[in-house]
C-alpha cells in the first residue's frame, strides 16, 4: 500500500519531517521511477536562460525563462511553489502570488530593477484559490479569477492565523532558502479578499499584453475553476495545479481525463509548472491522458494515500502514478491543496 503525507504527495525531492495535528510524519527521499525522471527532461528551447538569483529577502529565488518570463520559486518550503511573471509591452501578468511567507511584490520590484524592466501595471491572476497560491494577493489592487462560488467563498474567508501552523512550518533544511526574519508559522495568514477587489475572467478570453497574447482556459478537475494560461504565439502553457508532476489531485477522475486530454491537444513547445521544477516535459500531458483513459475503463493498480488524515483512493497505470481521488477533501479542508 502506498502511503504518503501531503508534502510527499506534492513534492518528493528532499528529506525532512512534516508535522500535522501534532503527529510528525517522515517525508521520504525521492522514489525516482521512470515517471518522475522522464518528467524533468526539458524540451528543446525551454530551459531557464539565467542562473538562479536570490532576492534580497532571501526567500524567493528567481530564474529567467524563454520568452522573457520569470519564475519566482519558494523552494525553502516543502511545497516548492512557483509563481510566474509574464512581462508584456503594455502590462504584465502575475500568475499566482505564492504562499505569502515573503513579499512577492518586493521580489518583483527587485527583478524589474535588476533586469531593467519597465514598471508596467500588473494584472494578477490566481490559478486557483488554494492557500499556497494566493498568499500575496494582499499586495495588489485586484485579483482575476473565474466567477465561481467556491473560489469567491474561499478567497472571501481567507486563512486565519493559527489554523495552518504545521503546514507553514514545513520548511526544508539548509541549504534551502530561509524565510525572512520574523516569520512565525503560527501567525501566517491570508487576509479575506474583499469582493470589490475581484475581477472576473471568461473561458476563451484573450489577454493582450501588447507584444503577446494569453488565452484563458478553464479546467474543473482540481478545483471547480482553475485558470490555465496559453501563450499561442510561443505555444507556452501554464497549468497551475491542474497538472502537477508529483501527484495529480483530482475531484473527478473522468473530468481530469477530459481536462488533460484537451490540454494535450494544444500545440506545445514549453510547459511551465507550479510545484517543483519550473519546466516539465510537454509529452507527459498525452501520456497522462492515455493513462487516465485506461484508469477510467478499470485498468489500474489501486492503493491509498493518507492526506490530512483522510484515506484517499490512489491509482496508477503503467508509468503514470499517484492519481489521487481527492473528493473527500471537499467538506473537510476546502482551502487545502487538493480540495474542491
C-alpha positions in Angstrom: 0.0 0.0 0.0 1.3 3.4 -1.0 1.1 5.8 1.9 2.1 9.5 1.8 1.9 12.7 3.6 0.6 15.8 1.7 4.2 17.0 1.4 5.3 13.7 0.0 2.4 13.9 -2.5 3.2 17.4 -3.6 6.9 17.2 -3.6 9.1 14.2 -3.2 12.5 15.7 -3.7 14.2 16.2 -0.3 14.2 14.5 3.1 12.6 16.2 6.1 9.8 16.0 8.6 6.3 17.4 8.4 4.1 17.7 11.5 0.3 17.8 11.1 -2.1 17.6 14.0 0.9 17.2 16.4 2.0 14.0 14.6 5.4 14.0 12.9 5.3 12.3 9.5 8.5 11.5 7.7 8.9 12.9 4.2 10.7 10.3 2.3 13.6 10.8 -0.2 12.6 10.7 -3.9 11.4 7.5 -5.5 12.6 8.3 -9.0 10.6 6.0 -11.1 10.7 6.5 -14.8 7.7 8.7 -14.4 9.4 11.4 -12.3 12.8 11.2 -14.1 11.2 11.5 -17.5 9.1 14.4 -16.4 12.1 16.5 -15.8 13.5 16.2 -19.3 13.3 19.8 -20.6 12.1 20.3 -24.2 14.5 22.0 -26.6 14.4 25.7 -26.1 12.6 25.6 -22.8 15.5 25.5 -20.3 15.9 28.5 -18.0 18.2 31.1 -19.6 19.7 32.5 -16.4 21.2 31.2 -13.2 19.1 31.2 -10.1 19.1 34.6 -8.5 18.5 35.2 -4.8 16.2 38.1 -3.9 17.2 40.5 -1.0 14.8 38.9 1.5 16.4 35.6 0.7 13.1 33.6 0.4 12.3 33.9 -3.3 14.7 32.6 -5.9 14.2 33.8 -9.5 15.1 32.3 -12.9 14.5 33.8 -16.3 12.8 31.5 -18.8 12.4 31.7 -22.6 10.1 34.4 -23.8 11.3 36.8 -21.1 9.2 35.1 -18.4 10.4 34.9 -14.8 9.8 32.1 -12.4 9.6 33.0 -8.7 10.4 29.9 -6.6 9.6 29.3 -3.0 11.8 26.3 -2.7 12.5 26.7 1.0 9.1 25.1 1.8 8.3 21.5 1.1 5.6 22.6 -1.3 8.2 24.2 -3.6 5.7 26.6 -5.0 6.4 28.6 -8.3 4.7 31.8 -9.4 5.3 33.4 -12.8 5.7 37.0 -14.0 4.9 37.3 -17.7 6.1 40.7 -18.8 4.4 42.4 -21.8 4.9 45.7 -23.7 1.8 47.3 -22.1 1.2 45.3 -18.9 2.5 42.3 -17.1 0.6 39.2 -15.8 1.5 37.7 -12.4 0.3 34.1 -12.4 -0.3 33.3 -8.7 1.1 35.3 -5.7 2.7 32.4 -3.8 2.5 31.4 -0.1 2.7 34.8 1.5 5.8 33.9 3.5 7.7 36.9 2.0 6.6 39.8 -0.2 6.3 38.8 -3.9 5.8 42.4 -4.8 9.2 43.3 -3.4 10.7 40.4 -5.3 9.2 41.6 -8.5 10.4 45.2 -7.9 13.9 43.8 -7.3 13.8 41.8 -10.6 12.5 44.7 -12.6 15.3 47.0 -11.3 17.9 44.4 -11.9 16.7 43.5 -15.4 15.8 47.0 -16.5 12.1 46.1 -16.9 9.5 48.9 -17.1 7.1 49.4 -14.1 4.1 48.2 -16.1 0.7 47.7 -14.5 0.5 44.1 -13.1 -2.6 42.0 -13.8 -2.8 39.4 -11.0 -4.3 36.0 -11.9 -4.9 33.3 -9.4 -4.6 29.9 -11.0 -7.0 28.7 -8.2 -7.8 29.7 -4.6 -5.7 27.2 -2.6 -3.7 28.8 0.2 -0.3 28.2 -1.4 -1.1 30.2 -4.5 -2.9 33.3 -3.1 -0.7 34.4 -0.1 0.5 37.6 -1.8 -2.9 38.8 -3.0 -3.0 41.4 -0.3 -0.2 43.3 -2.1 -2.2 44.1 -5.2 -5.2 46.2 -6.1 -7.2 43.5 -7.8 -7.1 39.8 -8.5 -8.5 38.0 -11.5 -10.3 34.6 -11.2 -13.3 32.8 -12.7 -16.6 33.8 -11.3 -17.2 30.6 -9.2 -18.9 30.2 -5.8 -16.2 28.0 -4.3 -13.4 30.4 -5.4 -15.0 33.5 -4.2 -16.0 31.9 -0.9 -12.5 30.6 -0.1 -10.9 33.9 -1.1 -13.5 35.9 0.8 -12.9 33.9 4.0 -9.1 33.9 3.9 -6.9 31.9 6.2 -6.9 32.9 9.9 -3.7 32.9 11.9 -3.0 29.6 13.7 -5.2 27.4 11.5 -2.4 26.0 9.3 0.6 26.4 11.6 2.2 23.0 10.9 1.7 23.4 7.2 3.5 26.7 7.1 6.2 25.4 9.4 7.1 22.6 6.9 10.4 24.2 5.8 13.2 22.4 4.1 16.5 22.3 5.9 19.6 24.3 4.8 20.9 25.0 2.2 17.3 25.6 1.1 16.3 29.3 1.3 15.2 30.5 4.7 12.1 32.6 5.4 12.6 36.3 6.3 13.3 37.5 9.8 10.2 37.5 12.0 8.5 34.7 10.1 6.2 32.8 12.5 4.1 29.9 11.2 1.5 30.5 13.9 0.9 34.0 12.7 0.9 33.2 9.0 -2.4 34.1 7.3 -4.2 35.1 4.2 -6.5 38.1 4.7 -10.0 37.9 3.4 -10.2 39.3 -0.1 -12.9 41.9 -0.5 -15.3 41.2 -3.4 -14.6 44.7 -4.7 -11.0 43.5 -5.5 -12.2 40.6 -7.6 -12.1 40.8 -11.3 -13.6 38.0 -13.4 -12.2 36.1 -16.3 -14.1 34.2 -19.0 -13.0 30.9 -20.6 -11.6 31.6 -24.0 -10.8 35.3 -23.1 -7.6 36.7 -24.7 -5.4 38.9 -22.6 -3.4 41.3 -24.7 -0.1 42.3 -23.1 1.0 44.5 -26.1 3.5 42.1 -27.6 2.0 38.8 -26.7 -1.5 37.4 -26.1 -2.5 34.9 -23.4 -5.6 32.7 -23.9 -7.6 31.9 -20.8 -8.6 28.2 -20.4 -10.7 26.6 -17.7 -10.3 23.2 -16.1 -12.6 21.8 -13.4 -10.9 18.6 -12.1 -8.5 20.0 -9.5 -10.9 22.7 -8.2 -14.1 23.9 -9.7 -12.5 26.8 -11.6 -8.8 26.5 -12.3 -7.3 29.1 -14.6 -4.9 27.8 -17.2 -2.9 30.2 -19.5 -1.8 29.5 -23.0 0.5 31.8 -25.0 -0.4 30.9 -28.6 2.4 32.5 -30.5 5.1 30.7 -28.5 2.9 27.6 -27.7 3.7 28.0 -24.0 1.4 26.5 -21.3 0.9 27.4 -17.6 -1.3 24.8 -15.9 -1.2 25.7 -12.2 -2.2 22.7 -10.2 -4.5 21.3 -12.9 -1.4 19.3 -13.9 1.4 18.7 -11.4 4.4 16.4 -11.8 4.5 14.7 -8.4 0.8 13.9 -7.7 -2.4 14.6 -9.5 -5.1 15.6 -7.0 -8.5 15.4 -8.8 -12.0 15.7 -7.5 -13.4 13.9 -10.5 -11.3 11.4 -12.4 -13.4 11.4 -15.5 -13.2 15.2 -15.7 -9.5 15.0 -15.1 -9.2 12.8 -18.1 -11.2 15.3 -20.2 -9.1 18.3 -18.9 -5.8 16.6 -19.6 -6.9 15.3 -23.0 -7.9 18.8 -24.0 -4.6 20.3 -22.9 -2.7 17.6 -24.6 -4.3 18.6 -27.9 -2.7 22.1 -27.8 0.4 22.7 -29.9 3.1 22.9 -27.2 6.7 24.0 -27.0 7.1 24.7 -23.3 5.1 23.7 -20.2 5.7 25.7 -17.0 4.9 24.1 -13.7 3.8 25.5 -10.2 5.3 22.9 -7.9 8.9 21.7 -8.1 10.8 22.2 -11.3 9.9 25.4 -13.3 9.8 23.4 -16.5 8.3 20.0 -17.2 8.2 17.8 -20.3 5.4 18.5 -22.7 5.0 14.9 -23.7 3.5 14.0 -20.3 0.2 15.6 -21.0 -0.5 13.0 -23.6 0.9 10.1 -21.5 -1.3 11.0 -18.6 -4.3 11.4 -20.8 -3.8 7.9 -22.1 -3.3 6.5 -18.6 -6.5 8.2 -17.4 -8.5 6.7 -20.2 -7.3 3.2 -19.1 -7.9 4.0 -15.4 -11.4 5.2 -16.0 -12.0 2.0 -18.0 -10.9 -0.1 -15.0 -7.3 -0.9 -15.9 -5.3 0.3 -12.9 -3.4 -0.5 -9.7 -5.1 0.8 -6.6 -3.6 2.0 -3.3 -4.4 4.5 -0.6 -2.9 7.9 0.1 -3.1 9.4 3.6 -3.8 13.1 3.1 -4.7 15.3 6.1 -5.8 12.2 7.9 -8.1 11.0 5.1 -7.6 7.8 3.2 -7.8 8.7 -0.4 -8.0 6.2 -3.3 -4.9 6.4 -5.4 -4.5 4.9 -8.9 -1.6 4.0 -11.3 -1.4 2.8 -14.8 1.9 1.9 -16.4 4.4 4.5 -15.5 1.8 7.1 -14.6 1.5 7.0 -10.8 -0.3 8.8 -7.9 -3.6 9.7 -9.5 -5.4 10.7 -6.2 -9.2 10.9 -5.9 -9.4 13.9 -3.6 -13.2 14.2 -3.3 -13.1 13.6 0.5 -11.2 16.8 1.0 -14.2 18.8 -0.2 -16.1 19.0 3.0 -13.1 18.8 5.4 -10.5 21.3 4.1 -11.8 23.4 1.3 -8.8 25.8 1.3 -6.2 23.0 1.3 -4.2 21.8 -1.7 -6.3 19.3 -3.5 -9.8 20.3 -2.1 -12.7 21.1 -4.3 
